[in-house]
Each structure stands twice: as structure tokens, then as C-alpha cells.
Amino acid sequence: METNNQALESKYHSKLNGDTLLVVGMLALLVGVEGFIIYRILAETWEIASGFFYLYVIFLGLIFLIETIGCLRVRDSIKNHMFEFKYYD
């Protein structure tokens, strides 16, 4: 249910861009923290973990993929409902 008021629609889209930056920031924070944790684990256990390093890469890739999909779905949900719930009023 979109509105015909051009000023209100412009306001909503600018606020959506702000929310998009928040979602991207949240994703960057998650990736940074998880990357640091994985780095510390690998640094301390490299002698043991070097034999199956590819499993760490697959696991980390799956985590990043799932988080990215989740953040994109949050943004799409906000975009789909921004006019219905008057979220930005």
C-alpha cells in the first residue's frame, strides 16, 4: 500500500537508506568479530588445525553466507512494510 505523497515517499526512502547502512554495519561487525575469533583459534591451534584447514574455510563461508542472507531479508522486510506500519513517522 504505497502513498501518493511524493515528499513522504522521499522521506521514507531516505530513512530506508539509513536502515540499510545500519544492517550493513551490523553485518560488518559480525564478520569482523567472527573473523577475529577464527583467527585466534587458528593461531593457537595451527599445528593441529592445519591438516583440516579447508573445513574451517567451509564453515566460515557458510556462516557468512547465512548471516548475509539474514541481513538481506531484514532489509527486504523493512522495505516491504515501511508504508504499512508507518515505521518512519
FIKE-231981 format. One record per residue: residue number from 0; z, x, y of N, C-alpha, C, CB in turn. Coordinates in steps of 0.05 Angstrom, whole numbers. Glycine has a CB too. Example, Ala and Ser with C-alpha at 12.3 -4.5 7.8 and 13.67 -1.06 7.14 Angstrom:
2
MARVEX    n     n_z     n_x     n_y    ca_z    ca_x    ca_y     c_z     c_x     c_y    cb_z    cb_x    cb_y
MARVEX    0     156     264    -114     156     246     -90     156     264     -66     181     226     -89
MARVEX    1     142     257     -45     143     273     -21     157     258       1     114     282     -12
This chain:
89
MARVEX    n     n_z     n_x     n_y    ca_z    ca_x    ca_y     c_z     c_x     c_y    cb_z    cb_x    cb_y
MARVEX    0       0      17     -23       0       0       0       0      18      25      24     -19       0
MARVEX    1     -23      24      35     -25      42      58     -25      25      83     -51      59      56
MARVEX    2     -17      38     104     -15      25     130     -40      31     146      11      33     145
MARVEX    3     -46      14     165     -69      18     182     -62      33     208     -82      -8     189
MARVEX    4     -37      37     213     -28      51     237     -33      81     234       3      46     242
MARVEX    5     -52      90     251     -61     118     248     -39     138     255     -85     123     266
MARVEX    6     -22     132     275      -1     151     283      20     153     261      12     142     310
MARVEX    7      27     130     249      47     130     228      36     145     204      55     102     220
MARVEX    8      11     141     198      -2     155     175      -3     185     180     -30     144     169
MARVEX    9      -9     193     204      -9     222     211      19     234     208     -20     226     239
MARVEX   10      39     219     217      67     228     215      74     231     185      86     208     228
MARVEX   11      67     212     169      73     214     140      60     238     127      65     188     126
MARVEX   12      35     243     134      21     265     121      32     292     131      -9     264     127
MARVEX   13      41     294     156      53     319     164      80     323     151      57     319     195
MARVEX   14      95     302     146     121     304     132     116     310     102     137     277     134
MARVEX   15      94     300      91      86     307      64      80     336      61      62     290      54
MARVEX   16      68     348      81      62     377      81      89     392      82      45     385     105
MARVEX   17     108     383      97     134     395      97     148     394      70     152     383     118
MARVEX   18     146     371      57     157     368      30     143     386      10     156     339      21
MARVEX   19     117     389      13     101     406      -4     111     435      -2      71     404       2
MARVEX   20     117     443      23     128     470      26     155     473      13     130     477      56
MARVEX   21     171     452      14     197     454       0     194     456     -30     214     429       7
MARVEX   22     175     441     -41     170     442     -70     160     470     -78     150     420     -79
MARVEX   23     142     481     -62     131     508     -68     153     529     -65     108     515     -48
MARVEX   24     171     525     -45     193     544     -42     212     542     -66     208     537     -16
MARVEX   25     217     518     -75     234     515     -99     222     528    -123     239     485    -104
MARVEX   26     196     525    -127     182     538    -149     183     568    -146     153     528    -151
MARVEX   27     180     578    -122     181     608    -118     209     618    -124     173     615     -89
MARVEX   28     229     604    -116     256     612    -121     262     612    -151     276     593    -107
MARVEX   29     253     592    -166     257     591    -195     243     614    -208     246     564    -206
MARVEX   30     218     619    -201     203     641    -213     216     668    -207     173     641    -203
MARVEX   31     225     671    -182     238     697    -175     263     702    -191     244     697    -146
MARVEX   32     280     682    -193     305     685    -207     300     689    -237     323     660    -203
MARVEX   33     283     674    -248     277     677    -277     264     704    -282     259     654    -287
MARVEX   34     246     712    -265     234     739    -268     254     761    -267     213     743    -246
MARVEX   35     274     759    -249     295     779    -247     312     779    -272     312     774    -222
MARVEX   36     319     756    -282     335     754    -307     320     766    -330     343     725    -313
MARVEX   37     295     759    -333     279     771    -355     277     801    -352     251     758    -357
MARVEX   38     273     810    -328     271     839    -323     297     853    -331     265     845    -293
MARVEX   39     320     842    -323     345     854    -331     349     854    -361     369     839    -317
MARVEX   40     342     833    -374     345     832    -403     327     853    -416     338     804    -414
MARVEX   41     302     855    -407     284     874    -419     292     903    -413     256     870    -409
MARVEX   42     303     907    -389     312     934    -381     335     944    -399     320     935    -352
MARVEX   43     353     926    -406     376     933    -421     370     935    -451     399     914    -417
MARVEX   44     351     920    -460     345     919    -489     317     928    -496     350     891    -500
MARVEX   45     306     947    -481     278     955    -485     273     967    -513     269     974    -464
MARVEX   46     292     982    -523     287     995    -549     284     973    -571     311    1013    -556
MARVEX   47     299     952    -569     298     931    -588     274     912    -582     324     915    -589
MARVEX   48     271     905    -557     252     884    -549     223     894    -547     260     873    -523
MARVEX   49     219     920    -547     191     930    -544     173     922    -567     191     960    -541
MARVEX   50     185     918    -590     169     910    -614     157     882    -612     185     913    -638
MARVEX   51     170     864    -598     160     837    -596     159     828    -567     178     818    -612
MARVEX   52     149     846    -550     146     840    -521     128     817    -516     136     865    -507
MARVEX   53     107     813    -533      88     791    -529     102     764    -531      66     793    -550
MARVEX   54     124     762    -546     139     737    -547     153     731    -520     160     738    -569
MARVEX   55     163     752    -507     174     748    -480     153     738    -461     187     774    -470
MARVEX   56     129     749    -463     107     742    -445      99     713    -450      83     760    -448
MARVEX   57      97     705    -475      90     677    -481     112     658    -472      85     674    -512
MARVEX   58     137     665    -478     159     648    -470     160     645    -439     186     660    -480
MARVEX   59     158     667    -425     159     666    -396     135     650    -384     159     694    -384
MARVEX   60     112     654    -397      88     638    -388      92     608    -392      64     647    -403
MARVEX   61     103     601    -415     109     572    -419     129     561    -400     118     568    -448
MARVEX   62     150     576    -394     170     567    -374     157     563    -347     193     587    -372
MARVEX   63     141     582    -338     128     580    -312     108     557    -312     113     606    -305
MARVEX   64      94     552    -333      75     530    -335      89     503    -333      59     532    -360
MARVEX   65     111     500    -348     126     475    -348     138     470    -320     148     476    -369
MARVEX   66     149     491    -308     160     487    -281     139     480    -261     175     512    -272
MARVEX   67     116     493    -262      94     487    -244      84     458    -247      71     506    -248
MARVEX   68      81     449    -271      73     422    -276      94     402    -265      68     417    -306
MARVEX   69     119     408    -270     141     391    -259     141     390    -229     167     401    -269
MARVEX   70     137     412    -216     137     412    -186     112     397    -176     137     441    -176
MARVEX   71      89     400    -189      66     385    -180      69     355    -184      41     395    -196
MARVEX   72      83     347    -205      88     319    -210     107     308    -189      99     314    -238
MARVEX   73     127     324    -181     145     315    -160     130     310    -134     168     336    -155
MARVEX   74     112     329    -127      96     325    -103      78     301    -105      79     350     -98
MARVEX   75      65     297    -127      48     273    -131      64     248    -129      33     275    -157
MARVEX   76      88     248    -140     105     224    -138     112     218    -109     130     228    -155
MARVEX   77     119     239     -94     126     234     -66     101     224     -51     136     261     -53
MARVEX   78      78     235     -57      54     226     -44      47     197     -51      30     245     -52
MARVEX   79      50     190     -76      44     162     -84      63     141     -72      44     160    -114
MARVEX   80      87     149     -67     107     129     -59     116     132     -30     131     131     -76
MARVEX   81     103     149     -14     113     155      13     109     130      31      98     178      25
MARVEX   82      90     113      26      86      89      43     103      66      32      57      81      44
MARVEX   83     109      65       7     123      43      -5     153      42       3     121      44     -35
MARVEX   84     166      65       2     195      66       7     202      74      35     207      86     -12
MARVEX   85     183      78      52     188      86      80     206     111      80     202      63      96
MARVEX   86     198     130      63     214     154      59     217     171      84     200     171      37
MARVEX   87     197     170     101     197     188     125     205     174     151     170     200     129
MARVEX   88     214     149     149     223     135     173     250     144     183     224     105     168
